[in-house]
């Protein structure tokens, strides 16, 4: 699959590795493990700090392929002076937020794929 210029630029920033703080984190979320419909980028200003600022993008189709959104992500990273960019290419969970989109302690009723799954390992929880 061909990559656009913004996808390449984002991957290049990730490949540079640890250059210190501030650190930008980029995470993808979706209703299953095939389509990312949400992207979250957060800036961690120093070791131990809460991520702030944080920005979220949403799209009905795979957001990882949207060059305009990736351009906005790159601008957000640049505008916040991030020296390091950390990104997991895989989709790491449901795009809905516990306690906001559905009750605390329950599974998302819209994203049954993630019910009972370890979102990082992709395996079922016991």
DAMOJO-V437727 format. One record per residue. N is the residue number from 0. RES is the residue in one letter. SS is DSSP state (h for helix, s for strand, l for the rest). OMEGA is omega in radians with two decimals (* if undefined). BURIAL is 1 if it has 9 or more other C-alpha atoms within 8 Angstrom, else 0. Layout:
# DAMOJO-V437727
{{N;RES;SS;OMEGA;BURIAL} {N;RES;SS;OMEGA;BURIAL}}
This chain:
# DAMOJO-V437727
{{0;X;l;3.14;0} {1;X;l;3.10;0} {2;X;l;3.03;0} {3;X;l;-3.09;0} {4;X;h;-3.12;0} {5;X;h;3.07;1} {6;X;h;3.11;1} {7;X;h;-3.13;1} {8;X;h;3.11;1} {9;X;h;3.11;1} {10;X;h;3.12;0} {11;X;h;3.10;0} {12;X;h;3.12;1} {13;X;h;-3.10;1} {14;X;h;3.13;0} {15;X;l;3.08;0} {16;X;l;-3.04;1} {17;X;l;3.10;0} {18;X;l;3.13;0} {19;X;l;-3.12;0} {20;X;l;-0.05;1} {21;X;l;3.12;1} {22;X;s;3.02;1} {23;X;s;3.04;1} {24;X;s;3.12;1} {25;X;s;-3.12;1} {26;X;s;-3.14;1} {27;X;s;3.14;1} {28;X;s;3.12;1} {29;X;l;-3.13;1} {30;X;l;3.05;1} {31;X;l;-3.07;1} {32;X;l;-3.10;1} {33;X;l;-3.08;0} {34;X;l;3.08;1} {35;X;l;-3.13;1} {36;X;l;-3.13;1} {37;X;s;3.05;1} {38;X;s;3.09;1} {39;X;s;3.05;1} {40;X;s;3.14;1} {41;X;s;3.11;1} {42;X;s;3.06;1} {43;X;s;-3.00;1} {44;X;l;-3.14;1} {45;X;l;-3.10;0} {46;X;l;3.12;0} {47;X;l;-3.13;0} {48;X;l;2.99;0} {49;X;l;3.11;0} {50;X;l;-3.13;1} {51;X;l;0.15;0} {52;X;l;3.10;0} {53;X;s;3.12;1} {54;X;s;-3.12;0} {55;X;s;3.06;0} {56;X;s;-3.12;0} {57;X;s;3.11;0} {58;X;l;3.13;0} {59;X;l;3.12;0} {60;X;l;-3.04;0} {61;X;l;-3.08;1} {62;X;h;-3.13;1} {63;X;h;-3.12;0} {64;X;h;-3.08;0} {65;X;l;-3.09;0} {66;X;h;3.13;1} {67;X;h;3.10;0} {68;X;h;3.12;1} {69;X;h;3.06;1} {70;X;h;3.09;1} {71;X;h;3.11;0} {72;X;h;3.11;1} {73;X;h;3.11;1} {74;X;h;3.10;0} {75;X;h;3.12;0} {76;X;h;-3.12;1} {77;X;h;-3.11;0} {78;X;h;3.14;0} {79;X;l;3.00;0} {80;X;l;-3.13;0} {81;X;l;3.09;1} {82;X;l;-3.12;1} {83;X;s;3.07;1} {84;X;s;3.12;1} {85;X;s;-3.10;1} {86;X;s;2.98;0} {87;X;s;-3.09;1} {88;X;s;-3.12;0} {89;X;s;3.03;0} {90;X;s;-3.00;1} {91;X;l;3.07;1} {92;X;l;-3.13;1} {93;X;l;3.13;1} {94;X;l;-3.12;1} {95;X;l;-3.05;0} {96;X;l;3.10;0} {97;X;s;-3.13;1} {98;X;l;3.10;0} {99;X;l;-3.12;0} {100;X;l;3.10;0} {101;X;s;-3.02;1} {102;X;l;3.06;0} {103;X;l;3.06;0} {104;X;l;3.13;0} {105;X;l;3.06;0} {106;X;l;3.11;0} {107;X;l;-3.14;1} {108;X;l;-3.13;0} {109;X;l;-3.03;0} {110;X;l;-3.07;1} {111;X;h;3.11;1} {112;X;h;-3.05;0} {113;X;h;-3.09;1} {114;X;l;3.09;0} {115;X;l;-3.12;0} {116;X;s;2.94;1} {117;X;l;-3.00;1} {118;X;l;3.13;1} {119;X;l;-3.13;0} {120;X;l;-3.11;0} {121;X;l;-3.13;0} {122;X;l;3.12;0} {123;X;s;3.05;0} {124;X;l;-3.14;0} {125;X;l;*;0}}
